[in-house]
Amino acid sequence: TAVNTELYCSIDHKELYTLFPDFLDFTCDCRYSDCTHTKETDCGITKAVENGRISKERHESYEKLYLELKSVDRYK
């Protein structure tokens, strides 16, 4: 529906990780303060995925949503 699309698109891609509560314990382990948790080296979340503390599928869902939100034109 239009309402759900509007709510979804109102989420800033840079803040998406806050909607994944299982990620929050690992963000403090990121090397960079502006880490996207997708491709950076020394990312606490990707390390947690590698160590089995966050499921690979969960992180893949996050990455997919991140890329979709990043592509939203907020200045239409």
PDB file of N, CA, C and O in Angstrom:
ATOM      1  N   THR A   1       0.832  -1.189   0.000  1.00  0.00           N
ATOM      2  CA  THR A   1       0.000   0.000   0.000  1.00  0.00           C
ATOM      3  C   THR A   1       0.871   1.244   0.000  1.00  0.00           C
ATOM      4  O   THR A   1       2.063   1.175   0.301  1.00  0.00           O
ATOM      5  N   ALA A   2       0.283   2.370  -0.334  1.00  0.00           N
ATOM      6  CA  ALA A   2       1.019   3.633  -0.389  1.00  0.00           C
ATOM      7  C   ALA A   2       1.545   4.028   0.982  1.00  0.00           C
ATOM      8  O   ALA A   2       2.655   4.551   1.090  1.00  0.00           O
ATOM      9  N   VAL A   3       0.774   3.788   2.019  1.00  0.00           N
ATOM     10  CA  VAL A   3       1.206   4.153   3.364  1.00  0.00           C
ATOM     11  C   VAL A   3       2.464   3.378   3.746  1.00  0.00           C
ATOM     12  O   VAL A   3       3.421   3.961   4.254  1.00  0.00           O
ATOM     13  N   ASN A   4       2.467   2.084   3.508  1.00  0.00           N
ATOM     14  CA  ASN A   4       3.647   1.286   3.827  1.00  0.00           C
ATOM     15  C   ASN A   4       4.858   1.719   3.020  1.00  0.00           C
ATOM     16  O   ASN A   4       5.970   1.758   3.546  1.00  0.00           O
ATOM     17  N   THR A   5       4.661   2.039   1.764  1.00  0.00           N
ATOM     18  CA  THR A   5       5.759   2.500   0.924  1.00  0.00           C
ATOM     19  C   THR A   5       6.317   3.807   1.458  1.00  0.00           C
ATOM     20  O   THR A   5       7.533   3.989   1.506  1.00  0.00           O
ATOM     21  N   GLU A   6       5.442   4.717   1.859  1.00  0.00           N
ATOM     22  CA  GLU A   6       5.900   5.992   2.400  1.00  0.00           C
ATOM     23  C   GLU A   6       6.688   5.779   3.685  1.00  0.00           C
ATOM     24  O   GLU A   6       7.730   6.405   3.882  1.00  0.00           O
ATOM     25  N   LEU A   7       6.207   4.912   4.553  1.00  0.00           N
ATOM     26  CA  LEU A   7       6.926   4.642   5.797  1.00  0.00           C
ATOM     27  C   LEU A   7       8.271   3.997   5.515  1.00  0.00           C
ATOM     28  O   LEU A   7       9.282   4.366   6.113  1.00  0.00           O
ATOM     29  N   TYR A   8       8.282   3.055   4.623  1.00  0.00           N
ATOM     30  CA  TYR A   8       9.509   2.361   4.261  1.00  0.00           C
ATOM     31  C   TYR A   8      10.525   3.344   3.692  1.00  0.00           C
ATOM     32  O   TYR A   8      11.698   3.316   4.064  1.00  0.00           O
ATOM     33  N   CYS A   9      10.078   4.203   2.800  1.00  0.00           N
ATOM     34  CA  CYS A   9      10.982   5.147   2.153  1.00  0.00           C
ATOM     35  C   CYS A   9      11.417   6.272   3.083  1.00  0.00           C
ATOM     36  O   CYS A   9      12.374   6.983   2.778  1.00  0.00           O
ATOM     37  N   SER A  10      10.749   6.444   4.187  1.00  0.00           N
ATOM     38  CA  SER A  10      11.147   7.494   5.121  1.00  0.00           C
ATOM     39  C   SER A  10      12.320   7.068   5.993  1.00  0.00           C
ATOM     40  O   SER A  10      12.892   7.897   6.701  1.00  0.00           O
ATOM     41  N   ILE A  11      12.682   5.807   5.955  1.00  0.00           N
ATOM     42  CA  ILE A  11      13.822   5.318   6.723  1.00  0.00           C
ATOM     43  C   ILE A  11      15.102   5.712   5.994  1.00  0.00           C
ATOM     44  O   ILE A  11      15.260   5.417   4.809  1.00  0.00           O
ATOM     45  N   ASP A  12      15.997   6.363   6.685  1.00  0.00           N
ATOM     46  CA  ASP A  12      17.284   6.726   6.090  1.00  0.00           C
ATOM     47  C   ASP A  12      18.177   5.496   6.075  1.00  0.00           C
ATOM     48  O   ASP A  12      18.299   4.800   7.083  1.00  0.00           O
ATOM     49  N   HIS A  13      18.797   5.227   4.941  1.00  0.00           N
ATOM     50  CA  HIS A  13      19.641   4.031   4.819  1.00  0.00           C
ATOM     51  C   HIS A  13      20.769   4.017   5.855  1.00  0.00           C
ATOM     52  O   HIS A  13      21.223   2.947   6.261  1.00  0.00           O
ATOM     53  N   LYS A  14      21.215   5.182   6.278  1.00  0.00           N
ATOM     54  CA  LYS A  14      22.292   5.255   7.265  1.00  0.00           C
ATOM     55  C   LYS A  14      21.844   4.846   8.666  1.00  0.00           C
ATOM     56  O   LYS A  14      22.676   4.538   9.519  1.00  0.00           O
ATOM     57  N   GLU A  15      20.537   4.842   8.904  1.00  0.00           N
ATOM     58  CA  GLU A  15      19.993   4.482  10.208  1.00  0.00           C
ATOM     59  C   GLU A  15      19.317   3.110  10.219  1.00  0.00           C
ATOM     60  O   GLU A  15      18.804   2.675  11.250  1.00  0.00           O
ATOM     61  N   LEU A  16      19.319   2.437   9.079  1.00  0.00           N
ATOM     62  CA  LEU A  16      18.634   1.146   8.964  1.00  0.00           C
ATOM     63  C   LEU A  16      19.096   0.145  10.020  1.00  0.00           C
ATOM     64  O   LEU A  16      18.279  -0.598  10.565  1.00  0.00           O
ATOM     65  N   TYR A  17      20.386   0.118  10.312  1.00  0.00           N
ATOM     66  CA  TYR A  17      20.914  -0.866  11.268  1.00  0.00           C
ATOM     67  C   TYR A  17      20.235  -0.764  12.631  1.00  0.00           C
ATOM     68  O   TYR A  17      20.197  -1.749  13.369  1.00  0.00           O
ATOM     69  N   THR A  18      19.699   0.405  12.981  1.00  0.00           N
ATOM     70  CA  THR A  18      19.037   0.565  14.284  1.00  0.00           C
ATOM     71  C   THR A  18      17.738  -0.232  14.357  1.00  0.00           C
ATOM     72  O   THR A  18      17.230  -0.493  15.448  1.00  0.00           O
ATOM     73  N   LEU A  19      17.206  -0.613  13.213  1.00  0.00           N
ATOM     74  CA  LEU A  19      15.984  -1.414  13.176  1.00  0.00           C
ATOM     75  C   LEU A  19      16.279  -2.914  13.240  1.00  0.00           C
ATOM     76  O   LEU A  19      15.365  -3.736  13.177  1.00  0.00           O
ATOM     77  N   PHE A  20      17.544  -3.256  13.363  1.00  0.00           N
ATOM     78  CA  PHE A  20      17.991  -4.636  13.513  1.00  0.00           C
ATOM     79  C   PHE A  20      18.605  -4.763  14.904  1.00  0.00           C
ATOM     80  O   PHE A  20      19.822  -4.654  15.052  1.00  0.00           O
ATOM     81  N   PRO A  21      17.777  -4.992  15.924  1.00  0.00           N
ATOM     82  CA  PRO A  21      18.272  -4.991  17.308  1.00  0.00           C
ATOM     83  C   PRO A  21      19.410  -5.969  17.555  1.00  0.00           C
ATOM     84  O   PRO A  21      20.251  -5.729  18.421  1.00  0.00           O
ATOM     85  N   ASP A  22      19.450  -7.065  16.810  1.00  0.00           N
ATOM     86  CA  ASP A  22      20.525  -8.042  16.982  1.00  0.00           C
ATOM     87  C   ASP A  22      21.867  -7.525  16.458  1.00  0.00           C
ATOM     88  O   ASP A  22      22.903  -8.137  16.719  1.00  0.00           O
ATOM     89  N   PHE A  23      21.864  -6.426  15.734  1.00  0.00           N
ATOM     90  CA  PHE A  23      23.102  -5.832  15.239  1.00  0.00           C
ATOM     91  C   PHE A  23      23.728  -4.877  16.252  1.00  0.00           C
ATOM     92  O   PHE A  23      24.943  -4.679  16.254  1.00  0.00           O
ATOM     93  N   LEU A  24      22.910  -4.292  17.102  1.00  0.00           N
ATOM     94  CA  LEU A  24      23.352  -3.165  17.918  1.00  0.00           C
ATOM     95  C   LEU A  24      24.524  -3.487  18.838  1.00  0.00           C
ATOM     96  O   LEU A  24      25.372  -2.624  19.061  1.00  0.00           O
ATOM     97  N   ASP A  25      24.598  -4.686  19.372  1.00  0.00           N
ATOM     98  CA  ASP A  25      25.709  -5.050  20.257  1.00  0.00           C
ATOM     99  C   ASP A  25      27.049  -5.084  19.533  1.00  0.00           C
ATOM    100  O   ASP A  25      28.096  -5.077  20.180  1.00  0.00           O
ATOM    101  N   PHE A  26      27.037  -5.121  18.222  1.00  0.00           N
ATOM    102  CA  PHE A  26      28.266  -5.285  17.455  1.00  0.00           C
ATOM    103  C   PHE A  26      28.732  -4.013  16.758  1.00  0.00           C
ATOM    104  O   PHE A  26      29.849  -3.969  16.244  1.00  0.00           O
ATOM    105  N   THR A  27      27.901  -2.987  16.733  1.00  0.00           N
ATOM    106  CA  THR A  27      28.279  -1.756  16.034  1.00  0.00           C
ATOM    107  C   THR A  27      29.454  -1.052  16.713  1.00  0.00           C
ATOM    108  O   THR A  27      30.215  -0.349  16.047  1.00  0.00           O
ATOM    109  N   CYS A  28      29.610  -1.223  17.990  1.00  0.00           N
ATOM    110  CA  CYS A  28      30.728  -0.576  18.689  1.00  0.00           C
ATOM    111  C   CYS A  28      32.072  -1.201  18.294  1.00  0.00           C
ATOM    112  O   CYS A  28      33.127  -0.633  18.578  1.00  0.00           O
ATOM    113  N   ASP A  29      32.036  -2.358  17.645  1.00  0.00           N
ATOM    114  CA  ASP A  29      33.263  -3.018  17.192  1.00  0.00           C
ATOM    115  C   ASP A  29      33.677  -2.599  15.785  1.00  0.00           C
ATOM    116  O   ASP A  29      34.668  -3.102  15.255  1.00  0.00           O
ATOM    117  N   CYS A  30      32.932  -1.688  15.181  1.00  0.00           N
ATOM    118  CA  CYS A  30      33.265  -1.221  13.836  1.00  0.00           C
ATOM    119  C   CYS A  30      34.421  -0.227  13.905  1.00  0.00           C
ATOM    120  O   CYS A  30      34.487   0.618  14.797  1.00  0.00           O
ATOM    121  N   ARG A  31      35.306  -0.348  12.963  1.00  0.00           N
ATOM    122  CA  ARG A  31      36.472   0.541  12.911  1.00  0.00           C
ATOM    123  C   ARG A  31      36.071   1.968  12.562  1.00  0.00           C
ATOM    124  O   ARG A  31      36.638   2.921  13.096  1.00  0.00           O
ATOM    125  N   TYR A  32      35.093   2.120  11.668  1.00  0.00           N
ATOM    126  CA  TYR A  32      34.697   3.440  11.183  1.00  0.00           C
ATOM    127  C   TYR A  32      33.354   3.863  11.767  1.00  0.00           C
ATOM    128  O   TYR A  32      32.416   3.068  11.829  1.00  0.00           O
ATOM    129  N   SER A  33      33.273   5.106  12.189  1.00  0.00           N
ATOM    130  CA  SER A  33      32.032   5.602  12.788  1.00  0.00           C
ATOM    131  C   SER A  33      30.901   5.690  11.772  1.00  0.00           C
ATOM    132  O   SER A  33      29.731   5.649  12.152  1.00  0.00           O
ATOM    133  N   ASP A  34      31.226   5.810  10.489  1.00  0.00           N
ATOM    134  CA  ASP A  34      30.199   5.885   9.448  1.00  0.00           C
ATOM    135  C   ASP A  34      30.052   4.559   8.695  1.00  0.00           C
ATOM    136  O   ASP A  34      29.663   4.542   7.527  1.00  0.00           O
ATOM    137  N   CYS A  35      30.360   3.472   9.359  1.00  0.00           N
ATOM    138  CA  CYS A  35      30.294   2.140   8.770  1.00  0.00           C
ATOM    139  C   CYS A  35      28.879   1.851   8.260  1.00  0.00           C
ATOM    140  O   CYS A  35      27.894   2.118   8.947  1.00  0.00           O
ATOM    141  N   THR A  36      28.798   1.307   7.059  1.00  0.00           N
ATOM    142  CA  THR A  36      27.487   0.948   6.499  1.00  0.00           C
ATOM    143  C   THR A  36      27.108  -0.488   6.846  1.00  0.00           C
ATOM    144  O   THR A  36      25.968  -0.903   6.638  1.00  0.00           O
ATOM    145  N   HIS A  37      28.059  -1.236   7.371  1.00  0.00           N
ATOM    146  CA  HIS A  37      27.855  -2.639   7.757  1.00  0.00           C
ATOM    147  C   HIS A  37      27.555  -3.513   6.543  1.00  0.00           C
ATOM    148  O   HIS A  37      26.838  -4.510   6.629  1.00  0.00           O
ATOM    149  N   THR A  38      28.128  -3.107   5.409  1.00  0.00           N
ATOM    150  CA  THR A  38      27.921  -3.879   4.188  1.00  0.00           C
ATOM    151  C   THR A  38      29.225  -4.388   3.585  1.00  0.00           C
ATOM    152  O   THR A  38      29.299  -5.547   3.176  1.00  0.00           O
ATOM    153  N   LYS A  39      30.258  -3.542   3.522  1.00  0.00           N
ATOM    154  CA  LYS A  39      31.472  -3.944   2.809  1.00  0.00           C
ATOM    155  C   LYS A  39      32.774  -3.478   3.462  1.00  0.00           C
ATOM    156  O   LYS A  39      33.853  -3.839   2.991  1.00  0.00           O
ATOM    157  N   GLU A  40      32.700  -2.699   4.517  1.00  0.00           N
ATOM    158  CA  GLU A  40      33.909  -2.154   5.130  1.00  0.00           C
ATOM    159  C   GLU A  40      34.735  -3.243   5.818  1.00  0.00           C
ATOM    160  O   GLU A  40      34.205  -4.242   6.303  1.00  0.00           O
ATOM    161  N   THR A  41      36.044  -3.015   5.841  1.00  0.00           N
ATOM    162  CA  THR A  41      36.903  -3.893   6.631  1.00  0.00           C
ATOM    163  C   THR A  41      36.741  -3.498   8.094  1.00  0.00           C
ATOM    164  O   THR A  41      36.421  -2.351   8.409  1.00  0.00           O
ATOM    165  N   ASP A  42      36.961  -4.436   8.960  1.00  0.00           N
ATOM    166  CA  ASP A  42      36.846  -4.204  10.405  1.00  0.00           C
ATOM    167  C   ASP A  42      35.451  -3.745  10.831  1.00  0.00           C
ATOM    168  O   ASP A  42      35.319  -2.876  11.693  1.00  0.00           O
ATOM    169  N   CYS A  43      34.429  -4.317  10.241  1.00  0.00           N
ATOM    170  CA  CYS A  43      33.038  -4.050  10.629  1.00  0.00           C
ATOM    171  C   CYS A  43      32.634  -5.066  11.686  1.00  0.00           C
ATOM    172  O   CYS A  43      32.769  -6.271  11.476  1.00  0.00           O
ATOM    173  N   GLY A  44      32.144  -4.589  12.810  1.00  0.00           N
ATOM    174  CA  GLY A  44      31.729  -5.476  13.890  1.00  0.00           C
ATOM    175  C   GLY A  44      30.597  -6.404  13.500  1.00  0.00           C
ATOM    176  O   GLY A  44      30.536  -7.544  13.961  1.00  0.00           O
ATOM    177  N   ILE A  45      29.714  -5.930  12.666  1.00  0.00           N
ATOM    178  CA  ILE A  45      28.564  -6.744  12.264  1.00  0.00           C
ATOM    179  C   ILE A  45      28.993  -7.846  11.302  1.00  0.00           C
ATOM    180  O   ILE A  45      28.587  -8.997  11.465  1.00  0.00           O
ATOM    181  N   THR A  46      29.807  -7.514  10.305  1.00  0.00           N
ATOM    182  CA  THR A  46      30.244  -8.568   9.390  1.00  0.00           C
ATOM    183  C   THR A  46      31.133  -9.586  10.107  1.00  0.00           C
ATOM    184  O   THR A  46      31.129 -10.767   9.758  1.00  0.00           O
ATOM    185  N   LYS A  47      31.886  -9.138  11.096  1.00  0.00           N
ATOM    186  CA  LYS A  47      32.666 -10.089  11.907  1.00  0.00           C
ATOM    187  C   LYS A  47      31.732 -11.008  12.688  1.00  0.00           C
ATOM    188  O   LYS A  47      31.997 -12.204  12.813  1.00  0.00           O
ATOM    189  N   ALA A  48      30.631 -10.449  13.219  1.00  0.00           N
ATOM    190  CA  ALA A  48      29.657 -11.255  13.957  1.00  0.00           C
ATOM    191  C   ALA A  48      28.998 -12.282  13.042  1.00  0.00           C
ATOM    192  O   ALA A  48      28.684 -13.391  13.474  1.00  0.00           O
ATOM    193  N   VAL A  49      28.787 -11.916  11.780  1.00  0.00           N
ATOM    194  CA  VAL A  49      28.241 -12.858  10.801  1.00  0.00           C
ATOM    195  C   VAL A  49      29.253 -13.980  10.570  1.00  0.00           C
ATOM    196  O   VAL A  49      28.893 -15.157  10.565  1.00  0.00           O
ATOM    197  N   GLU A  50      30.509 -13.613  10.382  1.00  0.00           N
ATOM    198  CA  GLU A  50      31.562 -14.608  10.159  1.00  0.00           C
ATOM    199  C   GLU A  50      31.703 -15.564  11.343  1.00  0.00           C
ATOM    200  O   GLU A  50      32.012 -16.743  11.164  1.00  0.00           O
ATOM    201  N   ASN A  51      31.475 -15.048  12.553  1.00  0.00           N
ATOM    202  CA  ASN A  51      31.599 -15.859  13.770  1.00  0.00           C
ATOM    203  C   ASN A  51      30.313 -16.590  14.142  1.00  0.00           C
ATOM    204  O   ASN A  51      30.268 -17.284  15.158  1.00  0.00           O
ATOM    205  N   GLY A  52      29.266 -16.442  13.328  1.00  0.00           N
ATOM    206  CA  GLY A  52      28.009 -17.134  13.586  1.00  0.00           C
ATOM    207  C   GLY A  52      27.142 -16.495  14.658  1.00  0.00           C
ATOM    208  O   GLY A  52      26.190 -17.118  15.129  1.00  0.00           O
ATOM    209  N   ARG A  53      27.449 -15.277  15.050  1.00  0.00           N
ATOM    210  CA  ARG A  53      26.654 -14.607  16.083  1.00  0.00           C
ATOM    211  C   ARG A  53      25.453 -13.869  15.492  1.00  0.00           C
ATOM    212  O   ARG A  53      24.484 -13.583  16.196  1.00  0.00           O
ATOM    213  N   ILE A  54      25.524 -13.568  14.208  1.00  0.00           N
ATOM    214  CA  ILE A  54      24.393 -13.030  13.437  1.00  0.00           C
ATOM    215  C   ILE A  54      24.270 -13.941  12.220  1.00  0.00           C
ATOM    216  O   ILE A  54      25.270 -14.293  11.594  1.00  0.00           O
ATOM    217  N   SER A  55      23.041 -14.317  11.892  1.00  0.00           N
ATOM    218  CA  SER A  55      22.870 -15.228  10.760  1.00  0.00           C
ATOM    219  C   SER A  55      23.203 -14.530   9.444  1.00  0.00           C
ATOM    220  O   SER A  55      22.943 -13.339   9.266  1.00  0.00           O
ATOM    221  N   LYS A  56      23.772 -15.288   8.548  1.00  0.00           N
ATOM    222  CA  LYS A  56      24.135 -14.784   7.225  1.00  0.00           C
ATOM    223  C   LYS A  56      22.893 -14.274   6.495  1.00  0.00           C
ATOM    224  O   LYS A  56      22.938 -13.237   5.834  1.00  0.00           O
ATOM    225  N   GLU A  57      21.793 -15.004   6.616  1.00  0.00           N
ATOM    226  CA  GLU A  57      20.541 -14.616   5.951  1.00  0.00           C
ATOM    227  C   GLU A  57      20.025 -13.278   6.489  1.00  0.00           C
ATOM    228  O   GLU A  57      19.514 -12.452   5.733  1.00  0.00           O
ATOM    229  N   ARG A  58      20.163 -13.079   7.776  1.00  0.00           N
ATOM    230  CA  ARG A  58      19.723 -11.821   8.395  1.00  0.00           C
ATOM    231  C   ARG A  58      20.538 -10.659   7.831  1.00  0.00           C
ATOM    232  O   ARG A  58      19.987  -9.612   7.493  1.00  0.00           O
ATOM    233  N   HIS A  59      21.832 -10.849   7.733  1.00  0.00           N
ATOM    234  CA  HIS A  59      22.689  -9.795   7.193  1.00  0.00           C
ATOM    235  C   HIS A  59      22.412  -9.563   5.712  1.00  0.00           C
ATOM    236  O   HIS A  59      22.447  -8.422   5.253  1.00  0.00           O
ATOM    237  N   GLU A  60      22.140 -10.614   4.967  1.00  0.00           N
ATOM    238  CA  GLU A  60      21.795 -10.454   3.551  1.00  0.00           C
ATOM    239  C   GLU A  60      20.513  -9.643   3.392  1.00  0.00           C
ATOM    240  O   GLU A  60      20.408  -8.823   2.481  1.00  0.00           O
ATOM    241  N   SER A  61      19.542  -9.866   4.268  1.00  0.00           N
ATOM    242  CA  SER A  61      18.301  -9.072   4.242  1.00  0.00           C
ATOM    243  C   SER A  61      18.612  -7.602   4.502  1.00  0.00           C
ATOM    244  O   SER A  61      18.094  -6.714   3.826  1.00  0.00           O
ATOM    245  N   TYR A  62      19.463  -7.364   5.488  1.00  0.00           N
ATOM    246  CA  TYR A  62      19.872  -5.997   5.799  1.00  0.00           C
ATOM    247  C   TYR A  62      20.528  -5.339   4.575  1.00  0.00           C
ATOM    248  O   TYR A  62      20.190  -4.212   4.216  1.00  0.00           O
ATOM    249  N   GLU A  63      21.462  -6.047   3.946  1.00  0.00           N
ATOM    250  CA  GLU A  63      22.160  -5.484   2.788  1.00  0.00           C
ATOM    251  C   GLU A  63      21.195  -5.148   1.660  1.00  0.00           C
ATOM    252  O   GLU A  63      21.318  -4.103   1.022  1.00  0.00           O
ATOM    253  N   LYS A  64      20.242  -6.030   1.418  1.00  0.00           N
ATOM    254  CA  LYS A  64      19.256  -5.791   0.357  1.00  0.00           C
ATOM    255  C   LYS A  64      18.427  -4.537   0.666  1.00  0.00           C
ATOM    256  O   LYS A  64      18.238  -3.682  -0.199  1.00  0.00           O
ATOM    257  N   LEU A  65      17.943  -4.439   1.886  1.00  0.00           N
ATOM    258  CA  LEU A  65      17.167  -3.257   2.281  1.00  0.00           C
ATOM    259  C   LEU A  65      18.021  -1.997   2.222  1.00  0.00           C
ATOM    260  O   LEU A  65      17.561  -0.947   1.775  1.00  0.00           O
ATOM    261  N   TYR A  66      19.261  -2.107   2.673  1.00  0.00           N
ATOM    262  CA  TYR A  66      20.171  -0.959   2.664  1.00  0.00           C
ATOM    263  C   TYR A  66      20.319  -0.416   1.240  1.00  0.00           C
ATOM    264  O   TYR A  66      20.201   0.789   1.016  1.00  0.00           O
ATOM    265  N   LEU A  67      20.576  -1.298   0.293  1.00  0.00           N
ATOM    266  CA  LEU A  67      20.758  -0.857  -1.093  1.00  0.00           C
ATOM    267  C   LEU A  67      19.476  -0.264  -1.675  1.00  0.00           C
ATOM    268  O   LEU A  67      19.528   0.709  -2.428  1.00  0.00           O
ATOM    269  N   GLU A  68      18.334  -0.843  -1.333  1.00  0.00           N
ATOM    270  CA  GLU A  68      17.057  -0.299  -1.815  1.00  0.00           C
ATOM    271  C   GLU A  68      16.824   1.091  -1.256  1.00  0.00           C
ATOM    272  O   GLU A  68      16.441   2.004  -1.988  1.00  0.00           O
ATOM    273  N   LEU A  69      17.055   1.255   0.053  1.00  0.00           N
ATOM    274  CA  LEU A  69      16.837   2.557   0.669  1.00  0.00           C
ATOM    275  C   LEU A  69      17.836   3.589   0.173  1.00  0.00           C
ATOM    276  O   LEU A  69      17.495   4.761   0.019  1.00  0.00           O
ATOM    277  N   LYS A  70      19.042   3.168  -0.073  1.00  0.00           N
ATOM    278  CA  LYS A  70      20.072   4.085  -0.567  1.00  0.00           C
ATOM    279  C   LYS A  70      19.697   4.632  -1.942  1.00  0.00           C
ATOM    280  O   LYS A  70      20.082   5.747  -2.294  1.00  0.00           O
ATOM    281  N   SER A  71      18.957   3.861  -2.708  1.00  0.00           N
ATOM    282  CA  SER A  71      18.589   4.284  -4.061  1.00  0.00           C
ATOM    283  C   SER A  71      17.350   5.175  -4.096  1.00  0.00           C
ATOM    284  O   SER A  71      17.007   5.696  -5.157  1.00  0.00           O
ATOM    285  N   VAL A  72      16.668   5.364  -2.961  1.00  0.00           N
ATOM    286  CA  VAL A  72      15.459   6.180  -2.934  1.00  0.00           C
ATOM    287  C   VAL A  72      15.833   7.647  -3.140  1.00  0.00           C
ATOM    288  O   VAL A  72      16.714   8.178  -2.464  1.00  0.00           O
ATOM    289  N   ASP A  73      15.159   8.279  -4.071  1.00  0.00           N
ATOM    290  CA  ASP A  73      15.374   9.717  -4.318  1.00  0.00           C
ATOM    291  C   ASP A  73      14.515  10.488  -3.329  1.00  0.00           C
ATOM    292  O   ASP A  73      13.294  10.543  -3.479  1.00  0.00           O
ATOM    293  N   ARG A  74      15.127  11.072  -2.341  1.00  0.00           N
ATOM    294  CA  ARG A  74      14.401  11.791  -1.288  1.00  0.00           C
ATOM    295  C   ARG A  74      14.045  13.213  -1.693  1.00  0.00           C
ATOM    296  O   ARG A  74      13.409  13.930  -0.919  1.00  0.00           O
ATOM    297  N   TYR A  75      14.434  13.629  -2.871  1.00  0.00           N
ATOM    298  CA  TYR A  75      14.205  15.018  -3.278  1.00  0.00           C
ATOM    299  C   TYR A  75      13.211  15.144  -4.425  1.00  0.00           C
ATOM    300  O   TYR A  75      13.230  16.125  -5.169  1.00  0.00           O
ATOM    301  N   LYS A  76      12.354  14.157  -4.561  1.00  0.00           N
ATOM    302  CA  LYS A  76      11.319  14.208  -5.620  1.00  0.00           C
ATOM    303  C   LYS A  76      10.344  15.314  -5.344  1.00  0.00           C
ATOM    304  O   LYS A  76       9.406  15.516  -6.115  1.00  0.00           O
TER     305      LYS A  76
END
